[in-house]
Amino acid sequence: MSTRMDKKFQTWLMQQLQERDWSQADLSRKSNLTRQAIANYMAGRIPDEKSLRQIARAFKLPAITVFRVAGILPAEPDADEWVEEMNDKIIQIKDPTRREMAKKVLDTLVEDEQSGQNQRQEKPKTKSTGK
């Protein structure tokens, strides 16, 4: 376990528990980390990489998000957290049939998005006659 302390991670961890209405014991159980480890993190200690991954899995968040909050990875100003979250969810789909289904859904959404953009661009501009 790391001995580095960080108020930002501590605050974030408290917020995550409050949003889910979880206790420290809930996080301990769902992450397979000891209650003492969770208490240390709540006191501001930064978990090691393995523990960060377990916390991410418990919260159903992309590990990269948790690593950034913990200061392990630099914040990406242009990062789209939604894309990272969707990527993490896609990675969790192991069944080839379900993967193909997810691909078809995404392909359809992208096609719809692109055709909607094309229709907006192709709209003829009407001139006002001033009458």
C-alpha positions in Angstrom: 0.0 0.0 0.0 1.2 3.5 -0.8 2.0 5.9 2.0 1.3 8.9 -0.2 -1.6 11.1 1.0 -4.0 13.0 -1.1 -7.0 15.1 -0.1 -8.4 15.0 -3.7 -8.7 11.2 -3.8 -10.1 11.2 -0.2 -12.8 13.7 -1.2 -13.6 11.9 -4.4 -13.9 8.5 -2.6 -16.3 10.0 0.0 -18.4 11.5 -2.8 -18.5 8.1 -4.6 -19.7 6.4 -1.4 -22.3 9.1 -0.8 -23.7 9.0 -4.4 -24.2 5.2 -4.0 -25.4 5.4 -0.4 -22.6 2.9 0.4 -20.7 2.5 3.7 -17.0 1.8 3.9 -18.0 -1.8 4.6 -20.0 -1.9 1.4 -16.9 -0.8 -0.6 -14.7 -3.2 1.2 -17.1 -6.1 0.3 -17.6 -5.1 -3.3 -13.9 -4.4 -3.9 -12.4 -7.3 -2.0 -10.3 -4.9 0.0 -10.0 -5.0 3.8 -12.0 -2.6 5.9 -8.7 -1.3 7.2 -7.5 -0.5 3.7 -10.7 1.4 2.9 -10.4 3.3 6.2 -6.8 4.2 5.2 -8.0 5.5 1.8 -10.8 7.5 3.5 -8.1 9.1 5.6 -6.3 10.2 2.5 -3.9 7.4 1.7 -3.5 6.6 -2.0 -4.1 2.9 -2.9 -1.7 1.0 -5.0 -2.5 0.2 -8.6 -4.1 -3.2 -7.9 -6.4 -1.6 -5.2 -7.3 1.2 -7.5 -8.4 -1.3 -10.1 -10.5 -3.1 -7.5 -12.1 0.2 -6.4 -12.8 1.0 -10.1 -14.5 -2.4 -10.6 -16.6 -2.0 -7.5 -17.8 1.4 -8.6 -18.2 0.2 -12.2 -15.9 3.0 -13.4 -13.1 2.9 -15.9 -9.8 2.2 -14.1 -8.3 5.1 -16.0 -10.8 7.5 -14.3 -9.8 6.3 -10.9 -6.1 6.4 -11.7 -6.5 10.1 -12.8 -8.3 11.0 -9.6 -5.6 9.3 -7.6 -2.9 11.3 -9.4 -1.3 8.1 -10.9 -2.1 9.4 -14.4 -2.2 13.0 -15.5 -5.6 14.6 -16.1 -6.4 14.8 -19.8 -8.1 18.2 -20.5 -9.6 16.9 -23.7 -10.6 13.5 -22.3 -14.2 12.6 -22.8 -15.2 10.6 -19.7 -18.3 9.2 -21.4 -16.1 7.7 -24.1 -13.8 6.2 -21.5 -16.8 4.8 -19.6 -18.3 3.2 -22.8 -14.9 1.8 -23.7 -14.6 0.2 -20.3 -18.0 -1.3 -20.7 -17.3 -2.6 -24.2 -14.1 -4.3 -22.9 -16.1 -6.2 -20.3 -18.3 -7.8 -23.1 -16.6 -11.2 -23.7 -19.2 -13.2 -25.6 -18.6 -12.9 -29.3 -22.3 -12.8 -30.1 -22.9 -9.9 -27.7 -19.8 -8.1 -29.1 -21.3 -8.4 -32.5 -24.6 -7.1 -31.2 -22.9 -4.1 -29.5 -21.1 -3.3 -32.8 -24.3 -3.3 -34.8 -26.0 -1.0 -32.3 -23.0 1.4 -32.4 -22.8 1.2 -36.2 -26.5 2.1 -36.4 -26.1 5.0 -34.0 -23.1 6.4 -35.9 -24.9 6.1 -39.2 -28.0 7.9 -37.8 -25.8 10.6 -36.3 -23.9 11.1 -39.6 -27.1 11.1 -41.8 -28.6 13.6 -39.4 -25.5 15.9 -39.8 -25.7 15.5 -43.6 -29.4 16.4 -43.7 -28.7 19.5 -41.6 -25.9 20.5 -44.0 -27.9 19.8 -47.2 -30.9 21.9 -46.2 -31.4 24.6 -48.8 -31.1 28.1 -47.6 -34.2 30.1 -48.3 -33.9 33.8 -49.1 -36.2 36.3 -47.6 -38.1 38.3 -50.2 -38.8 41.1 -47.8 -42.5 41.2 -48.6 
